[in-house]
């Protein structure tokens, strides 16, 4: 980035929700609760899977990556977001803004790819159960996970490089609650044609292709479920698939409505509302839908709780026996 551009964009002012002061306390409490619940839910999943050997399967391997991702995801956005509520606006340096945006783009991409991989995993498990462990072996799982994280980095980098070439002379005020890509492009006075084109290309190659693969996987899963004779088993399987698809549709609908359209039609208020779904709702729903509603996981969680209770009881008894009389 040249010196002229750097000197004119040393800081940005992130407005956050200061334009609606009557809801400051309500929104702060709501975001704080979502943040804490997201951290607690995903840490619970990571701990439970780590402590239970029978959960060391491909499905739970990908769930650990999703949980770790969601913890990182909310930790990149929420601390700064919560700080906005105590200030009328938060100043961030140009470098800090780009770093936050880089990790945001990286993690959104990884989330999209992990959901795709998990849909494929369910397709193999349900449609090819006898070959499941052969197809989804340890090496394949490692490559799929590593590929998801790697593509996330590769997708985020060119967006940041192109942003460093822009000038921001229209305004230094970002009317959003984080350094959003479109919000930054809206205040640039440079030609953003290449930036827009990159968004559409990445959205089409990564986003739409992933979505198509997810839909194909679940269509085949649904076809296999229809062959199940047990009504209760069929309903349970459909319920699980419907929950997974709800998360996918919610994520894709919000991302596409914001990023896969001309920037000239971008609305600041609409963007804030739509961003809530993938910034707050999706990370909170993932642990609930993928694990906490899962019977196998709940049994493992229950066993872990019982084991902890037994351990605490044994420890107390041991301490009591070893205690010296006064």
C-alpha positions in Angstrom: 0.0 0.0 0.0 1.4 3.4 -0.9 2.2 6.1 1.8 -0.6 8.4 0.6 -3.3 5.7 1.1 -1.9 4.8 4.5 -1.8 8.3 5.8 -5.4 9.0 4.8 -6.7 5.8 6.4 -4.8 5.4 9.7 -8.0 4.8 11.6 -11.6 3.8 11.0 -14.6 4.7 13.3 -16.9 1.6 13.7 -20.4 2.9 14.6 -21.7 -0.4 15.9 -25.2 0.1 17.4 -24.7 3.6 18.7 -27.4 4.8 16.3 -30.0 3.0 18.4 -29.2 4.1 21.9 -32.5 2.9 23.3 -31.5 -0.7 22.7 -27.9 -0.5 23.9 -28.3 -2.4 27.2 -30.7 -5.0 25.7 -28.3 -5.7 22.8 -25.2 -5.8 25.1 -26.9 -8.4 27.4 -28.1 -10.5 24.4 -24.7 -10.5 22.7 -22.9 -11.3 25.9 -25.3 -14.3 26.6 -24.8 -15.6 23.0 -21.0 -15.2 23.3 -20.8 -17.1 26.7 -23.3 -19.8 25.6 -21.4 -20.3 22.3 -18.1 -20.7 24.2 -19.6 -23.0 26.8 -21.4 -25.2 24.3 -18.4 -25.7 22.0 -16.0 -26.2 24.9 -18.3 -28.8 26.3 -18.4 -30.6 22.9 -14.5 -30.5 22.6 -14.1 -31.8 26.1 -16.7 -34.6 25.8 -15.4 -35.9 22.5 -11.8 -35.8 23.9 -12.7 -37.8 27.0 -14.8 -40.5 25.3 -12.8 -42.9 23.1 -16.0 -44.3 21.3 -16.6 -40.8 19.9 -13.3 -40.8 18.0 -15.1 -41.3 14.7 -14.9 -39.3 11.5 -18.2 -37.5 12.3 -17.0 -36.3 15.7 -13.6 -35.5 14.3 -15.2 -32.9 12.0 -17.4 -31.7 14.8 -14.3 -30.9 16.9 -13.0 -28.8 14.0 -16.4 -27.0 13.7 -16.5 -26.4 17.5 -12.9 -25.1 17.6 -13.7 -22.9 14.6 -16.8 -21.4 16.2 -14.8 -20.6 19.4 -12.2 -18.7 17.3 -14.9 -17.2 15.1 -16.9 -15.5 18.0 -13.6 -14.6 19.8 -12.5 -12.6 16.7 -15.7 -10.6 16.6 -17.5 -10.5 20.0 -14.9 -8.9 22.3 -14.7 -5.8 20.1 -18.5 -5.9 19.5 -19.2 -5.8 23.2 -16.8 -2.9 23.7 -18.8 -0.9 21.2 -21.7 -0.7 23.6 -19.7 1.4 26.1 -18.6 3.9 23.5 -20.4 6.0 20.9 -17.9 4.6 18.3 -14.8 2.6 18.4 -11.6 3.6 16.6 -9.6 0.9 15.0 -6.4 1.2 13.0 -6.3 0.3 9.3 -4.1 -2.7 10.1 -6.3 -3.9 12.9 -9.4 -3.6 10.7 -7.7 -5.7 8.0 -6.6 -8.3 10.4 -10.1 -8.8 11.8 -11.5 -8.9 8.3 -8.9 -11.5 7.3 -9.8 -13.9 10.1 -13.5 -13.3 9.5 -13.3 -14.2 5.8 -11.0 -17.1 6.6 -13.4 -18.6 9.2 -16.6 -18.1 7.2 -15.0 -19.9 4.3 -13.8 -22.8 6.6 -17.3 -23.0 8.1 -18.9 -23.4 4.7 -16.4 -26.1 3.7 -16.7 -28.0 7.0 -20.5 -28.1 6.6 -19.9 -29.5 3.1 -17.5 -32.1 4.4 -19.9 -33.1 7.2 -22.8 -33.4 4.7 -20.6 -35.7 2.6 -19.6 -37.7 5.8 -23.3 -38.2 6.6 -24.0 -39.3 2.9 -21.3 -42.0 3.1 -22.4 -43.1 6.6 -26.0 -43.6 5.6 -25.7 -44.6 1.9 -22.6 -46.7 2.2 -22.5 -47.9 5.8 -20.4 -51.0 5.1 -17.7 -49.0 3.4 -17.9 -46.0 5.7 -14.7 -46.5 7.7 -12.8 -47.5 4.5 -13.9 -44.4 2.6 -13.6 -41.9 5.6 -10.3 -43.3 6.9 -8.0 -41.2 9.1 -5.9 -39.9 6.2 -8.9 -38.8 4.2 -10.4 -37.0 7.2 -7.1 -35.2 7.9 -6.8 -34.1 4.3 -10.4 -32.9 4.2 -10.0 -30.9 7.4 -6.6 -29.5 6.4 -8.0 -28.6 3.0 -10.9 -26.7 4.5 -8.5 -24.6 6.7 -6.1 -24.1 3.8 -8.7 -22.9 1.4 -10.0 -20.5 4.0 -6.6 -18.8 4.2 -6.3 -18.8 0.4 -9.7 -17.2 0.0 -9.2 -14.4 2.6 -5.7 -13.3 1.4 -6.5 -11.8 -2.1 -9.4 -9.8 -0.6 -7.1 -8.2 1.9 -4.4 -7.6 -0.8 -6.9 -5.8 -3.0 -8.2 -3.7 -0.1 -4.7 -2.4 0.6 -4.6 -0.8 -2.9 -7.8 1.3 -2.2 -8.1 4.8 -1.0 -10.7 5.7 1.6 -11.4 9.4 1.1 -15.2 9.3 1.1 -15.4 8.5 4.8 -13.6 6.8 7.7 -16.8 5.7 9.3 -17.8 2.1 9.1 -21.6 1.8 9.7 -21.4 -1.7 10.9 -20.4 -3.5 14.1 -17.2 -5.0 12.7 -14.8 -4.5 9.7 -17.1 -5.9 7.1 -15.8 -6.3 3.5 -18.8 -4.6 1.8 -18.9 -1.8 4.4 -15.3 -1.0 3.6 -15.8 -1.0 -0.1 -18.8 1.3 0.3 -16.6 4.1 1.7 -13.8 3.7 -0.8 -13.3 6.4 -3.4 -11.2 4.0 -5.7 -12.4 1.8 -8.4 -13.7 -1.4 -6.7 -14.5 -3.4 -9.8 -11.7 -6.0 -9.1 -12.9 -6.3 -5.5 -16.5 -7.0 -6.6 -15.4 -9.4 -9.3 -13.3 -11.3 -6.7 -16.3 -11.6 -4.3 -18.5 -13.0 -7.1 -15.9 -15.5 -8.3 -15.1 -16.8 -4.7 -18.8 -16.9 -4.0 -19.6 -18.9 -7.1 -16.6 -21.3 -6.8 -16.6 -21.9 -3.1 -20.0 -20.9 -1.9 -22.4 -22.2 -4.6 -20.4 -25.3 -5.4 -20.4 -26.2 -1.7 -24.1 -25.6 -1.4 -24.8 -27.8 -4.5 -22.7 -30.6 -3.0 -24.5 -30.3 0.3 -28.0 -30.5 -1.4 -26.9 -33.5 -3.5 -25.6 -35.2 -0.4 -28.8 -34.7 1.6 -31.0 -35.7 -1.4 -29.2 -39.0 -1.5 -29.5 -39.3 2.3 -33.2 -38.6 2.1 -33.6 -41.3 -0.6 -31.9 -43.8 1.7 -34.0 -42.7 4.6 -37.2 -43.4 2.7 -36.1 -47.1 2.5 -36.2 -47.4 6.3 -39.1 -49.5 7.4 -39.4 -48.2 10.9 -41.5 -45.1 11.1 -39.8 -43.8 14.3 -36.4 -44.4 12.7 -37.4 -42.6 9.6 -38.8 -39.6 11.5 -35.6 -39.4 13.6 -33.4 -39.4 10.6 -35.5 -36.8 8.8 -35.5 -34.6 11.9 -31.7 -34.8 12.1 -31.2 -33.9 8.4 -33.8 -31.1 8.7 -31.8 -29.6 11.6 -28.6 -29.7 9.6 -30.2 -28.2 6.5 -31.7 -25.4 8.6 -28.2 -24.3 9.7 -26.9 -24.5 6.1 -29.8 -22.6 4.6 -29.6 -19.9 7.3 -25.9 -19.4 6.7 -26.1 -19.4 2.9 -29.2 -17.3 2.7 -27.6 -14.5 4.8 -24.2 -14.7 3.1 -25.6 -14.7 -0.4 -28.1 -11.9 0.2 -25.3 -9.7 1.5 -22.3 -10.5 -0.7 -23.7 -11.9 -4.0 -25.4 -8.7 -5.2 -24.2 -5.3 -6.5 -22.6 -3.2 -3.8 -24.7 -0.2 -4.9 -27.8 -2.0 -3.5 -26.1 -2.5 -0.1 -28.1 -1.2 2.9 -26.3 -0.5 6.2 -29.3 -1.3 8.4 -30.2 -4.4 6.5 -26.6 -5.6 6.6 -26.5 -5.3 10.4 -29.6 -7.4 10.8 -28.6 -10.0 8.2 -25.1 -10.3 9.7 -26.6 -11.4 13.0 -27.5 -14.8 11.5 -24.0 -15.8 10.7 -22.2 -13.8 13.4 -24.4 -14.9 16.4 -27.1 -17.4 15.4 -25.1 -20.0 13.5 -22.2 -20.4 16.0 -24.8 -20.8 18.8 -26.9 -23.3 16.9 -24.1 -25.5 15.7 -23.4 -27.2 19.1 -27.1 -27.5 19.8 -28.0 -29.1 16.5 -25.0 -31.2 15.7 -24.2 -32.5 19.2 -26.6 -31.6 22.0 -29.5 -33.1 20.1 -27.5 -36.2 19.3 -28.5 -39.3 21.3 -25.0 -40.8 21.2 -23.4 -37.6 22.3 -25.9 -37.1 25.1 -25.1 -40.6 26.4 -21.4 -39.9 26.4 -22.0 -36.6 28.2 -24.1 -38.4 30.8 -21.4 -41.0 31.3 -18.8 -38.2 31.7 -20.9 -36.5 34.3 -21.4 -39.8 36.2 -17.7 -40.5 36.0 -16.9 -37.1 37.5 -19.4 -37.6 40.3 -17.9 -41.1 41.1 -14.4 -39.6 41.0 -15.4 -36.7 43.4 -17.1 -39.2 45.7 -14.1 -41.5 45.8 -11.8 -38.5 46.4 -13.9 -37.3 49.3 -14.0 -40.8 50.9 -10.2 -41.1 50.5 -9.7 -37.7 52.1 -12.1 -38.6 55.0 -10.3 -41.9 55.6 -6.9 -40.2 55.6 -8.0 -37.3 57.8 -6.5 -37.3 61.3 -8.9 -37.0 64.3 -8.7 -33.7 66.2 
